[in-house]
Amino acid sequence: MKVIAVTLVLLLAGNAFAGDLIHKYPIIGKSKPSLVSILTELESKLSSGGSVDTAVNFLDSLRASIDSEQIRHDQLYTDQRNQCSAELELRTKDVKDAEQVLNRATEQYENCSTSKKKADAELDNNLDSQKATDTDIKILDSIRQAGAQNYNAKKQDHIDALRSIQESLKILDSFQSGGASLAQMSEISLRMIQDAVKLKTTNIMSQISSIFAQMLTQNGGYIEVFERLKQLLQNLEQNLYTNLQKISEEEDQSIQEYDDRRVHLVEYYNNLKRTENKLRDHITTMDICQDQQSAIIDSARGKKVRNGEIFDSATRMCNDFASEYEKATSVRKQELDLVDRVRSKIIERGS
């Protein structure tokens, strides 16, 4: 029996994987004895007079233990592969979902950014148009004010001239009947000259003033020109009324054109202000959109990186599971092969 035990030890010592076989391999939930302790126990049984059958039974029990360990490891590895498959599938899906969210958010961010830039440019143009329109309104108001002042001045000049003509006609009648003095005639003549200058009618007025002067210098010689002078004054009076009516109509037309133009400019300006408010609201909305999409982009990018790292870690762990399973299975095959060889050797030497 000692020879058998020595032979068993020599077989182990000559095996290329003796170091692996002597190492303790874990079993789920507990550890199994090393082959050294097993051989020691087998040698003890053989040295104490144990039978070959006992040794063979011991080796058969050892083989069954190794087979049982392999079965349990097979089940464990099956569970590990299922868990790995589920985990890798989940992380792949999470990475893909994060990429989709990231792409959508990036696209939306770019859309909001483009829309904001367009609104900013439109707002700049709008403000420029407001400034130009406001200037146009002020210029229009200034022109109208100047026009009104010019009209009022012309109107007053016409009224003054008409008053002078009417007074002149009265004085003529009075002078003819001896009720007016030469001094009064001179005063009226001077006033008409002044009005003629204002109204730019110096030609006609100078004719009338010349006749006045002729009447004043002639003693009773004015009778033949009296009617002609009176007719000239009446014609001038009618012309002044006609001209006053004309400039009044022109003024009314200018006021109407001014009102129409100003209403148009003010309406256009108000539309620009409403558009400005809409643009500012849109720009604010786009700022909020960019902030929201930026937050989504950061979150999605973090989720993608985080799940990618988990995927890589799970892949390494699953590869370790596979490597451990292949290594342990290979060792158990060698253990079974060694047990079978020892068993055959014991049976052969005991027969």
Phi, psi and chi 1 to 4 in degrees:
 res  aa     phi    psi   chi1   chi2   chi3   chi4
   1 MET       -  -35.5  -67.0  -58.1  176.4      -
   2 LYS   -61.1  -35.2  -69.5 -176.8  178.6  179.1
   3 VAL   -63.3  -40.9  174.6      -      -      -
   4 ILE   -63.4  -43.1  -64.5  174.2      -      -
   5 ALA   -63.7  -42.8      -      -      -      -
   6 VAL   -63.7  -41.8  172.3      -      -      -
   7 THR   -59.5  -41.6  -59.7      -      -      -
   8 LEU   -62.0  -42.9 -173.7   59.8      -      -
   9 VAL   -64.3  -41.5  173.0      -      -      -
  10 LEU   -64.5  -38.6  -69.8  174.8      -      -
  11 LEU   -60.4  -42.2  -76.5  171.8      -      -
  12 LEU   -67.6  -42.0  -73.5  172.7      -      -
  13 ALA   -66.5  -32.3      -      -      -      -
  14 GLY   -85.4   -5.1      -      -      -      -
  15 ASN   -80.4  136.2 -170.0  -77.9      -      -
  16 ALA   -66.2  -23.5      -      -      -      -
  17 PHE  -104.5   24.7  -61.6   95.2      -      -
  18 ALA   -58.0  -39.1      -      -      -      -
  19 GLY   -60.9  -41.9      -      -      -      -
  20 ASP   -67.6  -39.2  -71.5  -23.9      -      -
  21 LEU   -70.2  -31.2  -65.5  177.1      -      -
  22 ILE   -76.2  -25.1  -66.8  173.8      -      -
  23 HIS   -64.8  147.4 -173.1  -87.2      -      -
  24 LYS   -83.7  119.3 -175.8 -169.2  -60.4 -176.8
  25 TYR  -100.7  134.7  -74.4   93.9      -      -
  26 PRO   -73.9  145.8   27.3  -34.1      -      -
  27 ILE  -115.4  150.9  -56.2  176.4      -      -
  28 ILE   -54.0  119.2  -57.9  173.2      -      -
  29 GLY    87.4  -17.1      -      -      -      -
  30 LYS  -159.0  172.2   63.2  177.4 -177.8  177.5
  31 SER  -107.8  148.3  -62.2      -      -      -
  32 LYS   -98.3  158.1   70.5  175.7 -176.7  178.3
  33 PRO   -65.0  149.3  -19.4   31.9      -      -
  34 SER   -72.0  161.0   66.7      -      -      -
  35 LEU   -65.1  -27.1  -74.5 -178.2      -      -
  36 VAL   -62.0  -47.3  173.2      -      -      -
  37 SER   -66.4  -35.8   62.0      -      -      -
  38 ILE   -64.3  -45.7  -67.7  172.5      -      -
  39 LEU   -65.3  -37.5  -65.8  177.5      -      -
  40 THR   -61.5  -43.3  -59.4      -      -      -
  41 GLU   -66.6  -40.1 -176.2  177.4   -8.3      -
  42 LEU   -64.3  -43.3  178.2   60.3      -      -
  43 GLU   -61.6  -38.0 -177.5 -179.2    9.4      -
  44 SER   -63.7  -42.0  175.5      -      -      -
  45 LYS   -66.0  -41.7  -70.2 -179.2  179.9  -65.8
  46 LEU   -70.4  -37.1  -66.7  175.9      -      -
  47 SER   -68.9  -29.7  -60.7      -      -      -
  48 SER   -88.5   15.2   60.6      -      -      -
  49 GLY    93.2   16.8      -      -      -      -
  50 GLY   -65.5  150.6      -      -      -      -
  51 SER   -83.6  164.5   65.3      -      -      -
  52 VAL   -62.1  -38.3  172.3      -      -      -
  53 ASP   -61.7  -39.1  -69.6  -22.3      -      -
  54 THR   -63.6  -41.9  -60.3      -      -      -
  55 ALA   -65.3  -41.6      -      -      -      -
  56 VAL   -64.7  -43.6  170.5      -      -      -
  57 ASN   -61.2  -38.0  -70.1  -23.2      -      -
  58 PHE   -63.0  -43.6  177.9   79.0      -      -
  59 LEU   -68.2  -36.0  -68.5  173.8      -      -
  60 ASP   -64.4  -39.2  -72.0  -17.8      -      -
  61 SER   -64.9  -39.5  175.9      -      -      -
  62 LEU   -63.8  -40.9  177.9   59.0      -      -
  63 ARG   -64.1  -41.6 -166.1 -178.7 -159.8  -71.8
  64 ALA   -63.6  -36.6      -      -      -      -
  65 SER   -64.7  -41.9  175.1      -      -      -
  66 ILE   -65.8  -42.9  -64.5  171.8      -      -
  67 ASP   -60.0  -42.9  -73.8  -24.3      -      -
  68 SER   -63.8  -40.1  177.1      -      -      -
  69 GLU   -63.0  -41.0  178.7 -176.2  -22.5      -
  70 GLN   -63.5  -39.9 -176.2   63.4   43.8      -
  71 ILE   -62.1  -45.8  -68.2  172.6      -      -
  72 ARG   -64.0  -39.0  -70.3 -165.8  -61.4  -85.3
  73 HIS   -67.8  -37.2 -160.1  173.5      -      -
  74 ASP   -58.7  -45.0  -71.7  -17.4      -      -
  75 GLN   -65.5  -42.0 -177.3   59.5   48.7      -
  76 LEU   -61.7  -44.7  172.9   63.5      -      -
  77 TYR   -66.7  -34.9 -176.6   56.9      -      -
  78 THR   -62.4  -44.7  -62.0      -      -      -
  79 ASP   -62.9  -41.6  -66.6  -18.8      -      -
  80 GLN   -62.6  -43.5  -72.2  173.7  -23.6      -
  81 ARG   -63.3  -41.2  -77.1 -168.9  -55.5  173.2
  82 ASN   -62.8  -43.5  -68.4  -22.5      -      -
  83 GLN   -65.9  -40.3  -68.0  174.9   -0.3      -
  84 CYS   -63.2  -44.6  -76.8      -      -      -
  85 SER   -60.5  -44.7  177.5      -      -      -
  86 ALA   -65.5  -42.9      -      -      -      -
  87 GLU   -65.9  -45.4  179.0   67.6   14.2      -
  88 LEU   -66.6  -37.4  -66.0  177.8      -      -
  89 GLU   -64.3  -42.5 -178.4  179.0   -5.6      -
  90 LEU   -62.9  -46.5  173.3   63.4      -      -
  91 ARG   -68.4  -35.1  -62.4  -52.2  168.2 -177.4
  92 THR   -62.5  -42.9  -60.8      -      -      -
  93 LYS   -64.9  -42.7 -179.3  179.3 -179.3  -58.9
  94 ASP   -63.3  -40.2  -73.6  -15.4      -      -
  95 VAL   -65.0  -43.7  169.5      -      -      -
  96 LYS   -63.8  -44.2 -176.2  177.2  179.7 -179.9
  97 ASP   -60.9  -42.2  -70.0  -15.2      -      -
  98 ALA   -63.9  -38.6      -      -      -      -
  99 GLU   -64.5  -41.3  -73.1  178.6  -16.7      -
 100 GLN   -64.4  -45.5  -68.7  176.1  -14.9      -
 101 VAL   -62.2  -42.1  171.8      -      -      -
 102 LEU   -62.0  -43.9  178.9   60.3      -      -
 103 ASN   -65.7  -44.1  -68.9  -22.8      -      -
 104 ARG   -63.7  -44.4  -73.6 -164.5  -59.8  -91.2
 105 ALA   -65.5  -39.6      -      -      -      -
 106 THR   -64.1  -42.9  -60.0      -      -      -
 107 GLU   -63.3  -44.4 -179.2 -179.9    0.9      -
 108 GLN   -65.3  -38.4 -174.4   61.9   28.3      -
 109 TYR   -60.9  -44.4  179.9   90.4      -      -
 110 GLU   -64.7  -39.6  -67.9  -60.5  -32.8      -
 111 ASN   -61.9  -45.2  -69.7  -21.0      -      -
 112 CYS   -65.0  -39.6  -67.3      -      -      -
 113 SER   -64.8  -44.3  177.1      -      -      -
 114 THR   -63.6  -43.8  -59.9      -      -      -
 115 SER   -63.6  -39.3 -177.7      -      -      -
 116 LYS   -65.1  -44.0 -179.0 -179.1 -178.0  -62.6
 117 LYS   -61.8  -40.9  -69.5  177.8 -178.5  177.9
 118 LYS   -63.5  -43.8 -179.2  180.0  178.1 -178.5
 119 ALA   -64.9  -37.8      -      -      -      -
 120 ASP   -60.8  -43.9  -75.7  -25.9      -      -
 121 ALA   -65.6  -42.2      -      -      -      -
 122 GLU   -64.4  -36.7  -69.5  179.5   -0.9      -
 123 LEU   -65.2  -41.9  179.6   60.1      -      -
 124 ASP   -60.0  -45.5  -70.5  -20.0      -      -
 125 ASN   -64.2  -38.7  -68.2  -26.7      -      -
 126 ASN   -61.9  -46.2  178.2  -77.6      -      -
 127 LEU   -64.8  -36.8  -65.3  176.0      -      -
 128 ASP   -63.6  -42.1  -71.3  -18.6      -      -
 129 SER   -65.6  -38.8  -63.7      -      -      -
 130 GLN   -60.3  -45.2  -76.0 -171.0   49.2      -
 131 LYS   -62.3  -44.5 -175.8  177.4 -180.0 -180.0
 132 ALA   -65.7  -40.9      -      -      -      -
 133 THR   -66.9  -41.0  -56.7      -      -      -
 134 ASP   -61.2  -39.7 -177.0   63.8      -      -
 135 THR   -64.3  -41.7  -60.4      -      -      -
 136 ASP   -60.8  -41.2  -71.3  -16.4      -      -
 137 ILE   -63.8  -42.9  -67.5  173.9      -      -
 138 LYS   -65.4  -40.9  -69.3  178.1  179.3  178.0
 139 ILE   -64.5  -43.6  -67.9  174.8      -      -
 140 LEU   -60.0  -44.2 -175.6   65.6      -      -
 141 ASP   -62.3  -40.2  -69.9  -18.1      -      -
 142 SER   -65.3  -42.8  176.9      -      -      -
 143 ILE   -64.0  -41.9  -67.2  174.3      -      -
 144 ARG   -65.7  -40.5  175.8   83.7  -71.8  -85.5
 145 GLN   -62.0  -43.1 -176.5  178.9    6.2      -
 146 ALA   -64.9  -40.3      -      -      -      -
 147 GLY   -63.4  -41.3      -      -      -      -
 148 ALA   -64.7  -41.7      -      -      -      -
 149 GLN   -63.6  -41.6  -68.9  174.2  -10.5      -
 150 ASN   -64.9  -42.0 -177.2   55.5      -      -
 151 TYR   -62.8  -46.7  164.7   73.7      -      -
 152 ASN   -60.8  -37.6  -70.2  -29.2      -      -
 153 ALA   -66.4  -45.1      -      -      -      -
 154 LYS   -63.3  -42.1  -74.2 -176.7  177.3 -179.6
 155 LYS   -60.2  -45.5  179.0 -179.2  177.1 -179.0
 156 GLN   -65.0  -37.5 -172.6   61.5   48.4      -
 157 ASP   -62.5  -41.8  -69.2  -20.1      -      -
 158 HIS   -65.9  -41.6  -82.1   70.1      -      -
 159 ILE   -63.4  -42.0  -68.3  173.4      -      -
 160 ASP   -63.6  -41.7  -68.8  -17.8      -      -
 161 ALA   -66.6  -41.3      -      -      -      -
 162 LEU   -63.2  -38.6  -74.2  169.3      -      -
 163 ARG   -64.4  -41.3 -175.2 -178.2  -62.3  111.5
 164 SER   -63.7  -42.4  -64.0      -      -      -
 165 ILE   -63.6  -44.2  -69.4  172.5      -      -
 166 GLN   -63.4  -40.1  -70.1  167.0   -0.7      -
 167 GLU   -67.1  -36.1  -69.3  179.6   -0.7      -
 168 SER   -64.7  -41.0  -64.5      -      -      -
 169 LEU   -62.9  -40.6  -71.4  171.3      -      -
 170 LYS   -64.2  -43.1  -70.5  178.8 -178.6 -179.8
 171 ILE   -66.3  -36.8  -68.2  175.5      -      -
 172 LEU   -59.2  -47.8  -84.1  176.2      -      -
 173 ASP   -62.7  -40.6  -68.4  -22.6      -      -
 174 SER   -68.6  -40.3  178.1      -      -      -
 175 PHE   -64.3  -38.6 -174.0   76.9      -      -
 176 GLN   -64.4  -34.9 -173.7  179.3   11.9      -
 177 SER   -90.7    2.0   62.1      -      -      -
 178 GLY    85.5   14.9      -      -      -      -
 179 GLY   -95.0   -7.2      -      -      -      -
 180 ALA  -117.3  149.1      -      -      -      -
 181 SER   -94.9  167.5   65.2      -      -      -
 182 LEU   -66.5  -31.8  -69.1  175.7      -      -
 183 ALA   -63.8  -39.7      -      -      -      -
 184 GLN   -65.5  -41.4  -71.3  176.1  -45.1      -
 185 MET   -62.4  -39.7  -67.3  -69.1  -71.0      -
 186 SER   -65.1  -43.3  -61.9      -      -      -
 187 GLU   -60.7  -44.9 -178.7 -178.7   -9.0      -
 188 ILE   -64.9  -38.7  -69.6  -60.2      -      -
 189 SER   -61.3  -43.0  177.7      -      -      -
 190 LEU   -65.8  -41.7  177.6   60.8      -      -
 191 ARG   -64.2  -39.2 -172.8 -173.7  -56.0  168.8
 192 MET   -66.8  -34.5  -68.8 -174.3   68.4      -
 193 ILE   -63.7  -42.7  -67.9  173.4      -      -
 194 GLN   -62.8  -42.5  -66.7  172.5  -15.2      -
 195 ASP   -65.9  -35.6  -68.8  -22.4      -      -
 196 ALA   -62.6  -39.2      -      -      -      -
 197 VAL   -63.9  -44.1  172.4      -      -      -
 198 LYS   -63.2  -42.2  -69.7 -178.5 -179.2  178.9
 199 LEU   -87.8   -1.6  -65.5  173.1      -      -
 200 LYS    58.0   38.8  -62.6  179.8 -179.4  179.5
 201 THR  -120.2   41.2   56.7      -      -      -
 202 THR   -62.2  -27.5   55.2      -      -      -
 203 ASN   -64.1  -53.3 -175.5   34.4      -      -
 204 ILE   -68.6  -44.0  -64.4  176.5      -      -
 205 MET   -63.1  -35.6  -78.5  -61.9 -162.2      -
 206 SER   -67.8  -33.6   62.3      -      -      -
 207 GLN   -63.6  -46.3  -65.3  179.1   33.2      -
 208 ILE   -64.6  -43.1  -64.4  174.1      -      -
 209 SER   -63.7  -36.3  -63.1      -      -      -
 210 SER   -64.8  -38.6  176.9      -      -      -
 211 ILE   -68.5  -40.2  -66.9  174.0      -      -
 212 PHE   -55.7  -47.1  -97.1  115.9      -      -
 213 ALA   -64.0  -39.3      -      -      -      -
 214 GLN   -63.0  -40.3 -175.6  179.6   -1.0      -
 215 MET   -64.5  -37.6  -69.9  174.2   60.8      -
 216 LEU   -72.3  -25.1  -66.8  173.9      -      -
 217 THR   -95.0  -15.6   57.8      -      -      -
 218 GLN   -95.9  140.2  -67.7 -178.6   -0.5      -
 219 ASN   -96.8   95.9 -174.6   13.2      -      -
 220 GLY    79.0    5.5      -      -      -      -
 221 GLY   -93.2    9.0      -      -      -      -
 222 TYR   -87.6   -9.8   64.0   87.2      -      -
 223 ILE   -63.1  -38.9  -63.4  174.4      -      -
 224 GLU   -69.6  -21.9   65.0  -84.9    9.4      -
 225 VAL  -103.5   -3.5  -64.6      -      -      -
 226 PHE   -60.7  -49.4  177.8   80.7      -      -
 227 GLU   -64.6  -39.8  -67.9  -63.0  -29.4      -
 228 ARG   -63.0  -40.4 -175.7  165.6   61.6   89.7
 229 LEU   -65.5  -43.5  176.7   59.5      -      -
 230 LYS   -63.2  -38.9 -173.4  174.0 -178.0  179.3
 231 GLN   -66.8  -38.4 -174.4   62.2   47.6      -
 232 LEU   -62.9  -41.6  -77.3  173.4      -      -
 233 LEU   -64.7  -41.3  -72.4  173.5      -      -
 234 GLN   -67.0  -40.0  -70.8  174.0  -18.2      -
 235 ASN   -63.7  -42.2  -69.9  -19.1      -      -
 236 LEU   -63.8  -40.5  179.0   58.5      -      -
 237 GLU   -58.8  -45.0 -179.5 -176.4   31.8      -
 238 GLN   -64.8  -39.6 -175.3   59.5   43.2      -
 239 ASN   -62.7  -39.8  -70.9  -22.2      -      -
 240 LEU   -66.7  -39.3  -70.9  174.4      -      -
 241 TYR   -62.9  -42.6  -86.5  120.9      -      -
 242 THR   -63.5  -44.3  -59.3      -      -      -
 243 ASN   -66.7  -38.3 -165.2   40.8      -      -
 244 LEU   -63.5  -39.8 -179.7   59.0      -      -
 245 GLN   -64.0  -39.0  178.2   66.0   26.5      -
 246 LYS   -64.9  -48.6 -179.8 -178.4  177.5 -178.7
 247 ILE   -69.5  -26.8   63.8  174.4      -      -
 248 SER   -68.9  -41.7  -64.8      -      -      -
 249 GLU   -65.5  -41.2  -68.8  174.9   -6.0      -
 250 GLU   -62.1  -38.6  -69.4  175.3  -10.5      -
 251 GLU   -65.8  -42.9  175.4   66.7    4.3      -
 252 ASP   -60.7  -40.7  -69.4  -19.7      -      -
 253 GLN   -65.5  -41.6 -177.4  178.0   -4.6      -
 254 SER   -63.1  -40.5  -64.5      -      -      -
 255 ILE   -63.8  -41.6  -68.6  174.2      -      -
 256 GLN   -64.3  -43.7 -175.5   61.0   50.1      -
 257 GLU   -63.7  -40.6  -68.8  175.4   -7.0      -
 258 TYR   -62.2  -47.0  161.5   77.1      -      -
 259 ASP   -61.2  -45.1  -70.9  -19.8      -      -
 260 ASP   -62.5  -46.0  -67.4  -17.4      -      -
 261 ARG   -65.3  -41.2  177.6   59.3  177.2  164.3
 262 ARG   -67.6  -40.6 -162.1  177.0 -162.9  -76.3
 263 VAL   -59.9  -42.7  166.4      -      -      -
 264 HIS   -62.8  -45.9  173.2   74.0      -      -
 265 LEU   -65.7  -41.9  -72.5  174.3      -      -
 266 VAL   -65.5  -41.2  170.3      -      -      -
 267 GLU   -63.1  -43.4 -178.9  179.8    0.7      -
 268 TYR   -62.5  -41.9  178.9   63.2      -      -
 269 TYR   -63.2  -43.5 -178.0   82.5      -      -
 270 ASN   -64.7  -37.7  -69.4  -24.2      -      -
 271 ASN   -63.0  -39.5  -73.3  -24.7      -      -
 272 LEU   -62.6  -40.2  -71.2  173.2      -      -
 273 LYS   -65.2  -41.8  -69.4  -63.6  -68.0 -175.7
 274 ARG   -64.7  -40.5  -74.8 -170.2  -71.3  -91.7
 275 THR   -64.4  -38.3  -59.3      -      -      -
 276 GLU   -58.9  -46.0  175.8 -165.7   -6.8      -
 277 ASN   -62.1  -41.3  -66.9  -27.3      -      -
 278 LYS   -64.2  -41.9  -69.3  179.8 -179.4  179.4
 279 LEU   -64.5  -41.7  -73.1  171.2      -      -
 280 ARG   -65.2  -39.9  -69.2 -169.5 -175.3  -79.3
 281 ASP   -62.7  -41.6  -70.5  -17.4      -      -
 282 HIS   -65.9  -40.8 -178.5   70.5      -      -
 283 ILE   -62.8  -41.1  -70.0  171.3      -      -
 284 THR   -62.3  -42.8  -61.0      -      -      -
 285 THR   -61.8  -41.5  -60.2      -      -      -
 286 MET   -68.7  -33.9  -68.2  -57.2   97.8      -
 287 ASP   -62.3  -44.6  -76.2  -24.9      -      -
 288 ILE   -63.1  -42.1  -65.8  173.5      -      -
 289 CYS   -59.2  -45.8  170.7      -      -      -
 290 GLN   -63.0  -41.4  -74.6 -178.2  -65.1      -
 291 ASP   -62.8  -44.4  -69.3  -19.0      -      -
 292 GLN   -64.3  -48.3  -69.6  175.5  -21.2      -
 293 GLN   -67.2  -33.0  -62.6  -53.5  -43.8      -
 294 SER   -64.0  -40.5  179.1      -      -      -
 295 ALA   -64.8  -41.4      -      -      -      -
 296 ILE   -64.4  -40.8  -66.4  174.3      -      -
 297 ILE   -61.7  -45.4  -71.4  172.1      -      -
 298 ASP   -62.5  -43.5  -69.1  -19.1      -      -
 299 SER   -64.4  -45.6  176.2      -      -      -
 300 ALA   -65.9  -40.6      -      -      -      -
 301 ARG   -63.9  -41.7 -174.7  177.6  -71.6  119.8
 302 GLY   -63.8  -40.8      -      -      -      -
 303 LYS   -64.6  -40.1 -177.2  177.9 -179.5 -178.2
 304 LYS   -63.4  -46.9  177.9 -177.8  176.8 -178.3
 305 VAL   -64.3  -45.5  171.4      -      -      -
 306 ARG   -61.6  -46.6 -176.1  169.1   58.2 -103.0
 307 ASN   -71.6  -30.2  -78.3  -79.4      -      -
 308 GLY   -65.0  -40.6      -      -      -      -
 309 GLU   -66.6  -40.9  -68.5  174.0  -12.7      -
 310 ILE   -63.2  -40.3  -64.7  175.7      -      -
 311 PHE   -60.7  -45.8  178.5   88.8      -      -
 312 ASP   -63.5  -42.8  -66.9  -20.0      -      -
 313 SER   -63.8  -42.8  177.8      -      -      -
 314 ALA   -65.0  -36.9      -      -      -      -
 315 THR   -63.2  -44.2  -61.6      -      -      -
 316 ARG   -63.2  -42.7  -70.1 -168.7  -62.9  -90.1
 317 MET   -63.9  -42.6 -179.5 -178.4   66.5      -
 318 CYS   -67.0  -36.3  -67.6      -      -      -
 319 ASN   -65.1  -37.7  -70.7  -22.5      -      -
 320 ASP   -63.5  -41.8  -70.7  -17.9      -      -
 321 PHE   -57.8  -46.1  -73.0  157.4      -      -
 322 ALA   -65.4  -42.6      -      -      -      -
 323 SER   -64.9  -42.3  177.2      -      -      -
 324 GLU   -63.2  -41.6  179.6 -176.4    0.0      -
 325 TYR   -64.4  -46.3  174.3   77.3      -      -
 326 GLU   -63.1  -41.4  -68.1  172.8    1.1      -
 327 LYS   -66.3  -46.7 -178.0  177.7  179.7 -179.7
 328 ALA   -65.2  -38.8      -      -      -      -
 329 THR   -64.1  -42.1  -61.9      -      -      -
 330 SER   -62.7  -42.1  175.7      -      -      -
 331 VAL   -63.2  -41.8  169.6      -      -      -
 332 ARG   -65.5  -36.2  -68.2 -171.2 -167.9   98.9
 333 LYS   -62.1  -41.6  -72.5 -179.4  178.9  178.9
 334 GLN   -66.9  -38.9  -65.2  173.8   33.2      -
 335 GLU   -61.7  -45.3  -72.8  179.4  -25.3      -
 336 LEU   -63.0  -40.9  -69.5  173.8      -      -
 337 ASP   -62.9  -41.2  179.7   65.9      -      -
 338 LEU   -67.2  -42.3 -179.7   57.6      -      -
 339 VAL   -61.2  -42.3  168.4      -      -      -
 340 ASP   -64.1  -39.5  -70.6  -18.5      -      -
 341 ARG   -67.8  -41.9  -71.2  166.2   58.7 -168.7
 342 VAL   -65.0  -42.4  170.8      -      -      -
 343 ARG   -59.6  -45.7 -176.7  175.7 -176.5  -81.2
 344 SER   -63.5  -38.4  -62.7      -      -      -
 345 LYS   -66.4  -40.1 -159.7   67.4  175.7  179.0
 346 ILE   -65.6  -45.6  -69.6  174.8      -      -
 347 ILE   -62.8  -41.2  -66.3  174.3      -      -
 348 GLU   -64.5  -43.2  178.2 -175.8  -14.0      -
 349 ARG   -77.5  -21.0  -69.9 -176.6  177.5  -84.9
 350 GLY   -87.7   -8.0      -      -      -      -
 351 SER   -91.4      -   60.0      -      -      -
